[in-house]
Amino acid sequence: MKILYYFIAILLFFNAVCYSLKDGEIKLHLIPHSHCDSGWTSTMNEYYMSQVKSIISSMVQALNIESNPPRKFVWSEIGFLEQWWDDMPIEIKNDFTKHVKNDRIEFVNGGWVMNDEACASLESVIRHLSNGHKFIREKFGKQPESGWQIDPFGHSSLTPTLQAQFGYKHIVLNRIHYELKKKFRDEKNLQFKWRGSPDGVGPKSDILAHVFDDFYTSPPHMSFDGYNFLAYGLPRLTNELIELARNRSIFYKSPHVLIPMGGDFAYRNAYKSFEQMDQLVASINGQHENGQSNVVCQYSTLADFFSDTIEWHNQNKVAFNYYDGDFFPYADDFNTYWTGYYTSRPLLKGYERHVSSKLRSAEILSALQSDEQHYPDQLLNASKQVSILQHHDAISGTSKKHVVQDYLVRLQKADVLVSEESEKLFASALSEHSPTKLDIVDIGGSLNFPTNNDAISFSLFNQLSWMKEELITIKVQSDDTSISTGNGCPYVLAQDDFLNEIEIDCSPRSDFKNDQSDDHKEFIQIDFPAKLKPFSSKLYYLKRKSNPSKSNWVVPTTNHLNSIENNLYVANLDENYLIKSLQSKAHDHQVTEINQQLLTYQDVGGAYIFRTNKQVYQPPRQVYSTFSYLGKFYQEAQSVLQDTHQVSNRYGYGYYYGGNNQQDQTYSTFNYNSIKMINTGNEMIDKKINFNFHIKGINGTTTINRFTTDIDNNRELYSDNGLEMMHRKSITSQPTEIGRETQSYYPTINSVYIESHSSGKRLVCNNDRSRGVSSQGQGCLEMALHRSLTYEDGKGLEIPAIDESSINARFECYLDVVQPNGDDIRKQSINYQHKFQIYQGQDSAYMSSKSYMLKPLPEFIHILSMERSGPRSIKLRIHNIENNGQAPITFDLNGLFSFIKSIKSIKEYNLSLINRFVDNNIDDIFTSHRSIVGKNLFPIKDTPIRFNPINTKQTKITLHPSEIKAIEISYH
């Protein structure tokens, strides 16, 4: 009898899952899922303890029950799963593993979090996905094949480019512009081949995309957590879901319809939810078997759904069309553009970028160790903390205040871990037996010069794989308070030994405080040019002088200057010490109008939404003070601007809701502004102007920096997605209507520029963090620096995102001209992101200058990441940052590193550096080259081919522009 029952069960299973659709029939794929934010209105740990722990446990319990069709579930956030895994007994973990092996649980995305796509950097997206894939591979021997970006607020073309190279074939999207979604629905183009890098890696960036026709939540009345559908009625729900399947099927070319069953923190009672869904599925299939309906229903994973959909398209020769843009900006109605979060919480955005760069450097130092050293666990812990920050409500700045504070604490913990490991790793790299204690000196930190010391030593470390030169700025803090008030420079700087003295600029300084308090720290600032080989360190000695020098003593002057200059340009200044124009010192003395302004938008949006209700303006302003430093290696103009603001104190639901409790408040703020021109003789350094705004968030406003130039850019600009520059058009009328400015705001990760259509002249800016950018008029380039909101935009936070934090908003800008053979914008951006690191030592006997590369790589080959993977092995991601359209570059790994005598073997991985590089070809999917926007027939670039493994029997590698290869080198 048991055998008979078993046979019947198998038959029913085969019937439900392998059912072949007839003409006119619709197959409904229910995708059970729970969208669990890694922090939003509660912290990640609060969410885990209150909801996520029980969600995963309940889901496993529900899947343990056999049903027909079999119950299934998709899971995305691996950071939560690791917490749960560590808490569970072996029996429950075995049940989970069994469901993964039986394809009942599918990992989608499989990253540590579901990352934001507008603010997360290339390195950070790779990091969080790799950490997730590492857990999946180690625990289950699997790897994801589908992306699941269902909640980020717009979609970047970086996403298909990276995910395709992580081994993905498909992706599900959700939040695209409401007009585009309607257009795609009407034209049956919600499924398409998405090419992320049409001019770069081409086929390697292809992925099959599916856009939800509605949203990622269950249909109405079908969220069964704590809901008994008997109150609504099973027959009624059955008919509604059948009707929904029919209505939604018209948006797609195939008869396969995906219905998400879940939502935010769904399935807290998965046992009951599946019990009720089972009845609903059985009712629908019962009507079909009785000939009452043309809809058949099953639980599916994304693998099931895409397999059936692709098979139908191929069999029926119905092509998926093509798209190669991104989906910014995102809007869900005509006046609700999600462009504010590009800039929200700039303190968090800047700190994440700083810690991420330090972590990358520490991982490189781990690879430079002796054979016995391994990748430290502390760095892995720090990496996981940084990965959490890539969540689409974390780096975006769209969480509640106490959650933002939790993210800052996580970054601080990661920062401490990275600093501790970096200090040990750098000391070990200098000397395996070094007992010396090193201290890393961060940006804004100081060298400590004890009163009883005659000299101190410090080293610089170049974490980039090419020769690099910088103007180094260091603070020197001494117990001797008379030093900073002296009449000359009390120090001399030497390189490598005490006799090799080098030139410096030396100036008395004090820290600026936003509140103009008297609590200022005085110090000596040392500026000097330094040039380091790739992956190398250089030792310096700072010695106390008995007779202070006046020749390099750069004292501040309060005399008003009309300009500052270097060997390339004269920068003309206005009364605020902001730039008016740049005059070249070349033979033509060409003048470029710049007209820099620090302006304010009255912002009635929220954390997500940038919304204005009046013209951008300059608040009433007085110049509180100006001073300047004119040294050998730089000239710097500084000003303190006192702005008067009249802002609303009304906290509530702003745009759509009234209220008479509005109160206005008038108060002043002090903004510190610095413009620095460098004069080293190296044109690549000297052409860049360095800006620093020390500003705070002003309630009810967005603060911007605007350049108005004579560059005829037609209100177009280029901003990067972390990998490539994206062409951006202003979509508003000219002059811009009040309230419509935000429609033409775009995200930038690192760089932005405007370009003349006639002369090819460019204004390029590299940023210290992601922010919103726009071109609101001819020749205009503006960058949002800070925002603090007194309105709530109705997107879930429920309270205004007030942010009165003080930040140093830094960026560098330079003039350039389009080059026929390409430019080096990407390289200059990387240089700006990864500055030399400074380590102070207590015992110089064990410190020395050292280089870890024996030969240079070709100019545009960038070691994106490097870490130790074993006693005699390292893992690398190597990136060709040459401009698209240029020839491939070939180089030899042999003889590259000083610690590798000979290469034993090379393994190639996908970008995760966890899973091997295998053919995830999607050429078998029937597609056209017809664009889903504009209906143009696109010429398709077919190089580099999608699967182009390196020859691991030799040490030479060829990389196309924008291509990244991930390899492991084992060596003798």
Buried (B, 14 or more C-beta within 10 A) or exposed (E): EEEEEEEEEEEBBEBBBEBEBEEEBBBBBBBBBBBBBBBBBBBBEBBBBEBBBBBBBBBBBBBBEEBBBBBBBBBBBBBBBBBBBEBBEEEBBEBBBBBBEEEBBBBBBBBBBBBBBBBBBBBBBBBBBBBBBBBBBEBBEBBBBBBBBBBBBBBBBBBBBBBBBBBBBBBBBBBBBBEBBEBBBEEBBBBBBBBBBBBBBBBBBBBBBBBBBBEBBBBEBBBBBEBEBEEBEBEEBBBBBBEBBBEBBEBBBBBBBBBBBBBBBBBBBBBBBBBBBBBBBBBBBEBBEEEEBBBBBBBBBBBBBBBBBBEBBEEEEEBBBBBBBBBBBBBBEEEBBBBBBBBBBBBBBBBBBBBBBBBBBBBBBBBBBEEEBEBBEBBBBBBBBBBBBBBBBBBBBBBBBEBBEBBBEBBEBBBEBBBBBBBBBBBBBBBEEBEBEBBBBEEEBBBBBEEEBEBBBBBBBBBBBBBBBBBBBBBBBBEEEEBBEEEBBBBBBBBEEEEEEEEBBBBBBEBBBBEBEEEEEBBBBBBBBBEBBBBBBBBBBBBBEEEBBEEBBBEBEEEBBEBBBBEBBBBBBBEBBBBBBBBBEEEEEEBBBBBBBBBBBBBBBBBBBBBBEEEBEEBEBEEBBBBBBBBBBBBBBBBBBBBEBEBBEBBBBBBEEEEEEEEEEEEBBBBBBBBBBBBBEBEBBBBBBBBBBBBBBBBBBBBBBBBBBBBBBBBEBBBBBBBBBBEBEBEBEEEBEEBBBBBBBBBBBBBBBBBBEEEEBBBBBBBBBBBBBBBBBBBBBBBBBBBBBBBBBBBBBEBBBBBEBBBBBBBBBBBBEEEEEBBBBBBBBBBBBBBBBBBBBBEBEBBBBBBBBEEBBEEBBBBBBBBBBEEBBBBBBBBBBBBBEBEEBEBEBBBBBBBBEEBEEBBBBBBBBBBBBEEBEBEEBBBBBBBBBEEEEBEBBEEBEBEBEBEEEEBEBBBBBBBBBBBBBBBE
